[in-house]
Amino acid sequence: MNSIDRRTVLAGLGAAATGLVAACGKDAPETPALLSPTGSQVARVERKRSATGRVQGLTVTAAPATLDLGGGVLTKSWAFDGRVPGKEVRISAGDTLSAELSNQLPDGTTTSIHWHGISLRGDMDGVPPVTQDPVRSGSNFTYRFVADKPGTYFFHPHVGIEVDRALYAPLIIEDPREPLSYDDEWVVVLDDWLDGVTGTPDDVFAELSHGMSGMKMKNGGPRRSESSRHPSMAAPSSPSETSPSGDGAPTRFRLSGAASPLLGRDAGDVNYPYHLINGRVPTDPASYTGKPGSRVRLRIINAGADTAYRVALGGHKMTITHTDGFPVDHEEVDALLVAMGERYDVLVTLDDGVFPLVALAEGKDVSGMALVRTGSGALPDPAARPGELDGRTVTAGQLRASDGARLEAKEPDQVIRVKLTGSMGGYDWAINGKRFDMNDPTADPLLVQEGQRVQLDFINSSGMWHPMHLHGHTYQLGDGGPRKDTTIVLPRSKVSVVFDADNPGQWMLHCHNAYHSEAGMMALLAYGA
């Protein structure tokens, strides 16, 4: 529906980006007056942010690249600055980030940068055509904003399904008054990968758009891919290999039968040949070298498009300290579940030896692996599955916000129903039964007013889980739960979150499964004028 090609032609929709146009169609109701992402209210709030006065400048180049994923795997993709993940950006809370995006993508492809999880000024959020025109191929655009909230974040495009390439990088905002005590830290980026191996994300979306209702069943159950039969990484199938789905559509990329009790049932849609940790395959893993007894902070980011990961470090317990940038009451766990778009910070005290850090693709029976080295020892098998993966596994709903992060208790001024609808059969993902239309982005907004306490009731009427992400704000799960910007909503369930409408503008609310979002599970949450 919202293909990259269709988004490319939206550069002339600057009027729509102001949110002041009427909905299209003779019989459509007039769109309410919305605050512009470039309005005076946005500038007023930006001036109130706690700023150091320091400006941290950088250039990010989006361009084709040949990437070395390790183990002899070379693949052609699009990347930030020719690497995967892109180069880590690290600044201090209150600094102004001035980041120039240079778009060198081929074939007239437009792009943008969305600063995932950051509460920033609305016109810098990087969402064409809502907050800016798309950045044309051969052009530059500079994002400039105060980053006043410390935490673990990342950045990626918000055009089509470009996020399922190598266009992502960590953004770490350090706390100048860091309360945690630790010796070192390691940023760990998780990703599901197929671009340039079995096809492209555009190929995947084209196939998924046919739906899955006609897929053939084997032995009374859903068809499983070859790579899902083994915990190790299977060799990728040839891009020419297809299987009949019963409706005449190929099933080159679609994964059926991926199931997880943690995710309620269906774990994912896409058959990925590789799962990466810091851009490396398990047969040639990324590694961290430390000292026995040292205390290390792991900043874990799931930059994947369709895969939740269960993460564990063999032979170790982990203590969760933050999720989505905000502190929580410390919780010791064996493993944690990280959905697409989520981030977790954990502390580990390292033992002596060589240990596998494993990211199990939840429900898909394959995994990514990195190494932690503090001494001598045999290398773990690439298919290692440490017992911690079957130990105490915690999700965000079991955590509590730290005292300083918890919202003041009060009744909401407004409750907004956000019904998650659709099915794999029709691949008709939507919010409140309406698929988001990039040609009419301000139609049917979820309207809020500055200063309100807003409650969002996520009601998942579908048979799949959805990681729901809100731009420009953090919300609190339930009564005293963690502060987050992305949360898992299980099938046939309801999750209520609350936030303060303190960042005026126009903001996207969407599923962070890239393919669900692109199919239409997205809505505009906008401040009324």
Solvent accessible surface area in square Angstrom, and as a share of the most:
residue,aa,sasa,rsa
1,M,68,0.30
2,N,1,0.01
3,S,43,0.28
4,I,17,0.09
5,D,112,0.58
6,R,93,0.34
7,R,9,0.03
8,T,40,0.23
9,V,113,0.65
10,L,6,0.03
11,A,13,0.10
12,G,72,0.69
13,L,57,0.28
14,G,34,0.32
15,A,64,0.50
16,A,9,0.07
17,A,12,0.09
18,T,46,0.27
19,G,0,0.00
20,L,108,0.54
21,V,50,0.29
22,A,59,0.46
23,A,20,0.16
24,C,93,0.56
25,G,58,0.56
26,K,198,0.84
27,D,135,0.70
28,A,40,0.31
29,P,106,0.67
30,E,146,0.65
31,T,14,0.08
32,P,55,0.35
33,A,64,0.50
34,L,1,0.00
35,L,15,0.07
36,S,23,0.15
37,P,3,0.02
38,T,93,0.54
39,G,18,0.17
40,S,86,0.56
41,Q,58,0.26
42,V,4,0.02
43,A,28,0.21
44,R,79,0.29
45,V,18,0.11
46,E,19,0.09
47,R,178,0.65
48,K,150,0.64
49,R,29,0.10
50,S,87,0.56
51,A,61,0.47
52,T,60,0.35
53,G,66,0.63
54,R,118,0.43
55,V,74,0.43
56,Q,64,0.28
57,G,61,0.59
58,L,49,0.24
59,T,75,0.44
60,V,3,0.02
61,T,39,0.22
62,A,0,0.00
63,A,24,0.19
64,P,73,0.46
65,A,19,0.15
66,T,83,0.48
67,L,4,0.02
68,D,84,0.43
69,L,0,0.00
70,G,2,0.02
71,G,48,0.46
72,G,74,0.71
73,V,25,0.14
74,L,119,0.59
75,T,3,0.02
76,K,154,0.65
77,S,6,0.04
78,W,34,0.12
79,A,0,0.00
80,F,2,0.01
81,D,68,0.35
82,G,46,0.44
83,R,117,0.43
84,V,20,0.11
85,P,15,0.10
86,G,2,0.02
87,K,134,0.57
88,E,64,0.29
89,V,15,0.09
90,R,85,0.31
91,I,10,0.05
92,S,23,0.15
93,A,15,0.11
94,G,4,0.04
95,D,1,0.01
96,T,16,0.10
97,L,0,0.00
98,S,20,0.13
99,A,0,0.00
100,E,57,0.26
101,L,0,0.00
102,S,12,0.08
103,N,0,0.00
104,Q,86,0.38
105,L,3,0.02
106,P,44,0.28
107,D,144,0.75
108,G,42,0.40
109,T,11,0.06
110,T,3,0.02
111,T,1,0.00
112,S,0,0.00
113,I,0,0.00
114,H,1,0.00
115,W,0,0.00
116,H,0,0.00
117,G,8,0.07
118,I,7,0.03
119,S,21,0.13
120,L,0,0.00
121,R,51,0.19
122,G,0,0.00
123,D,18,0.09
124,M,25,0.11
125,D,0,0.00
126,G,0,0.00
127,V,0,0.00
128,P,6,0.04
129,P,0,0.00
130,V,1,0.00
131,T,8,0.05
132,Q,14,0.06
133,D,66,0.34
134,P,7,0.04
135,V,7,0.04
136,R,139,0.51
137,S,40,0.26
138,G,57,0.55
139,S,44,0.29
140,N,82,0.42
141,F,62,0.26
142,T,63,0.37
143,Y,0,0.00
144,R,124,0.45
145,F,2,0.01
146,V,15,0.09
147,A,0,0.00
148,D,26,0.13
149,K,82,0.35
150,P,44,0.28
151,G,5,0.05
152,T,0,0.00
153,Y,2,0.01
154,F,2,0.01
155,F,3,0.01
156,H,5,0.02
157,P,4,0.02
158,H,14,0.06
159,V,1,0.01
160,G,16,0.15
161,I,5,0.03
162,E,0,0.00
163,V,16,0.09
164,D,4,0.02
165,R,16,0.06
166,A,0,0.00
167,L,0,0.00
168,Y,2,0.01
169,A,1,0.01
170,P,6,0.04
171,L,0,0.00
172,I,0,0.00
173,I,2,0.01
174,E,69,0.31
175,D,37,0.19
176,P,86,0.54
177,R,199,0.72
178,E,59,0.26
179,P,112,0.70
180,L,28,0.14
181,S,79,0.51
182,Y,57,0.22
183,D,101,0.53
184,D,63,0.33
185,E,38,0.17
186,W,31,0.11
187,V,15,0.09
188,V,0,0.00
189,V,5,0.03
190,L,1,0.00
191,D,3,0.01
192,D,0,0.00
193,W,2,0.01
194,L,1,0.00
195,D,1,0.01
196,G,44,0.42
197,V,27,0.15
198,T,8,0.05
199,G,12,0.11
200,T,43,0.25
201,P,1,0.00
202,D,56,0.29
203,D,52,0.27
204,V,0,0.00
205,F,18,0.07
206,A,59,0.45
207,E,9,0.04
208,L,0,0.00
209,S,53,0.34
210,H,116,0.52
211,G,0,0.00
212,M,26,0.11
213,S,98,0.63
214,G,25,0.24
215,M,19,0.08
216,K,109,0.46
217,M,117,0.52
218,K,124,0.52
219,N,165,0.84
220,G,79,0.76
221,G,19,0.19
222,P,63,0.39
223,R,29,0.11
224,R,78,0.29
225,S,6,0.04
226,E,106,0.48
227,S,13,0.09
228,S,6,0.04
229,R,133,0.49
230,H,95,0.42
231,P,72,0.45
232,S,43,0.28
233,M,48,0.21
234,A,21,0.16
235,A,91,0.71
236,P,49,0.31
237,S,50,0.32
238,S,47,0.30
239,P,67,0.42
240,S,93,0.60
241,E,96,0.43
242,T,81,0.47
243,S,41,0.27
244,P,86,0.54
245,S,1,0.01
246,G,52,0.50
247,D,76,0.39
248,G,74,0.71
249,A,10,0.08
250,P,60,0.37
251,T,7,0.04
252,R,68,0.25
253,F,4,0.02
254,R,2,0.01
255,L,6,0.03
256,S,17,0.11
257,G,23,0.22
258,A,2,0.01
259,A,65,0.50
260,S,4,0.02
261,P,132,0.83
262,L,56,0.28
263,L,0,0.00
264,G,40,0.38
265,R,148,0.54
266,D,36,0.19
267,A,1,0.00
268,G,2,0.02
269,D,1,0.00
270,V,0,0.00
271,N,35,0.18
272,Y,4,0.02
273,P,10,0.06
274,Y,15,0.06
275,H,4,0.02
276,L,2,0.01
277,I,1,0.00
278,N,31,0.16
279,G,3,0.02
280,R,64,0.23
281,V,0,0.00
282,P,2,0.01
283,T,78,0.45
284,D,53,0.27
285,P,35,0.22
286,A,19,0.15
287,S,57,0.37
288,Y,23,0.09
289,T,102,0.59
290,G,17,0.16
291,K,154,0.65
292,P,71,0.45
293,G,53,0.51
294,S,18,0.12
295,R,91,0.33
296,V,1,0.00
297,R,5,0.02
298,L,3,0.01
299,R,5,0.02
300,I,0,0.00
301,I,0,0.00
302,N,0,0.00
303,A,1,0.01
304,G,2,0.02
305,A,1,0.00
306,D,0,0.00
307,T,0,0.00
308,A,1,0.01
309,Y,1,0.00
310,R,37,0.14
311,V,1,0.00
312,A,0,0.00
313,L,0,0.00
314,G,5,0.05
315,G,53,0.51
316,H,12,0.05
317,K,108,0.46
318,M,0,0.00
319,T,30,0.18
320,I,0,0.00
321,T,1,0.00
322,H,18,0.08
323,T,0,0.00
324,D,0,0.00
325,G,7,0.07
326,F,24,0.10
327,P,49,0.31
328,V,1,0.01
329,D,67,0.35
330,H,99,0.44
331,E,47,0.21
332,E,103,0.46
333,V,2,0.01
334,D,18,0.09
335,A,0,0.00
336,L,0,0.00
337,L,1,0.01
338,V,0,0.00
339,A,0,0.00
340,M,0,0.00
341,G,0,0.00
342,E,2,0.01
343,R,1,0.00
344,Y,1,0.00
345,D,2,0.01
346,V,0,0.00
347,L,5,0.03
348,V,3,0.01
349,T,83,0.48
350,L,6,0.03
351,D,82,0.42
352,D,91,0.47
353,G,9,0.09
354,V,19,0.11
355,F,29,0.12
356,P,18,0.11
357,L,0,0.00
358,V,1,0.00
359,A,2,0.01
360,L,10,0.05
361,A,0,0.00
362,E,3,0.01
363,G,12,0.12
364,K,4,0.02
365,D,57,0.30
366,V,9,0.05
367,S,9,0.06
368,G,0,0.00
369,M,4,0.02
370,A,0,0.00
371,L,6,0.03
372,V,3,0.01
373,R,82,0.30
374,T,14,0.08
375,G,33,0.32
376,S,108,0.69
377,G,50,0.48
378,A,94,0.73
379,L,113,0.56
380,P,26,0.16
381,D,91,0.47
382,P,52,0.32
383,A,24,0.19
384,A,22,0.17
385,R,113,0.41
386,P,17,0.11
387,G,57,0.55
388,E,33,0.15
389,L,0,0.00
390,D,99,0.51
391,G,34,0.32
392,R,111,0.41
393,T,24,0.14
394,V,0,0.00
395,T,32,0.19
396,A,7,0.06
397,G,64,0.62
398,Q,98,0.43
399,L,4,0.02
400,R,119,0.43
401,A,0,0.00
402,S,23,0.15
403,D,117,0.61
404,G,84,0.81
405,A,6,0.05
406,R,84,0.31
407,L,28,0.14
408,E,132,0.59
409,A,93,0.72
410,K,102,0.43
411,E,147,0.66
412,P,40,0.25
413,D,92,0.48
414,Q,55,0.24
415,V,84,0.48
416,I,15,0.08
417,R,134,0.49
418,V,0,0.00
419,K,64,0.27
420,L,0,0.00
421,T,25,0.15
422,G,22,0.21
423,S,51,0.33
424,M,23,0.10
425,G,27,0.26
426,G,44,0.42
427,Y,3,0.01
428,D,57,0.30
429,W,1,0.00
430,A,3,0.02
431,I,6,0.03
432,N,59,0.30
433,G,55,0.53
434,K,114,0.48
435,R,101,0.37
436,F,15,0.06
437,D,55,0.28
438,M,5,0.02
439,N,68,0.35
440,D,20,0.11
441,P,1,0.01
442,T,1,0.00
443,A,27,0.21
444,D,84,0.43
445,P,22,0.14
446,L,21,0.10
447,L,57,0.29
448,V,1,0.00
449,Q,76,0.34
450,E,73,0.33
451,G,61,0.59
452,Q,40,0.18
453,R,7,0.03
454,V,0,0.00
455,Q,38,0.17
456,L,0,0.00
457,D,14,0.07
458,F,0,0.00
459,I,40,0.20
460,N,2,0.01
461,S,37,0.24
462,S,3,0.02
463,G,11,0.11
464,M,6,0.02
465,W,6,0.02
466,H,0,0.00
467,P,0,0.00
468,M,0,0.00
469,H,0,0.00
470,L,1,0.00
471,H,1,0.00
472,G,3,0.03
473,H,8,0.04
474,T,16,0.09
475,Y,0,0.00
476,Q,10,0.04
477,L,17,0.08
478,G,42,0.41
479,D,126,0.65
480,G,2,0.02
481,G,7,0.07
482,P,0,0.00
483,R,36,0.13
484,K,0,0.00
485,D,0,0.00
486,T,0,0.00
487,T,4,0.02
488,I,30,0.15
489,V,0,0.00
490,L,65,0.32
491,P,20,0.13
492,R,171,0.62
493,S,38,0.25
494,K,122,0.52
495,V,37,0.21
496,S,33,0.21
497,V,0,0.00
498,V,24,0.14
499,F,0,0.00
500,D,44,0.23
501,A,0,0.00
502,D,87,0.45
503,N,4,0.02
504,P,1,0.00
505,G,0,0.00
506,Q,1,0.00
507,W,1,0.00
508,M,1,0.00
509,L,0,0.00
510,H,8,0.03
511,C,0,0.00
512,H,10,0.05
513,N,4,0.02
514,A,11,0.08
515,Y,0,0.00
516,H,0,0.00
517,S,10,0.06
518,E,3,0.01
519,A,1,0.00
520,G,0,0.00
521,M,0,0.00
522,M,5,0.02
523,A,11,0.08
524,L,1,0.01
525,L,0,0.00
526,A,0,0.00
527,Y,0,0.00
528,G,7,0.07
529,A,87,0.67
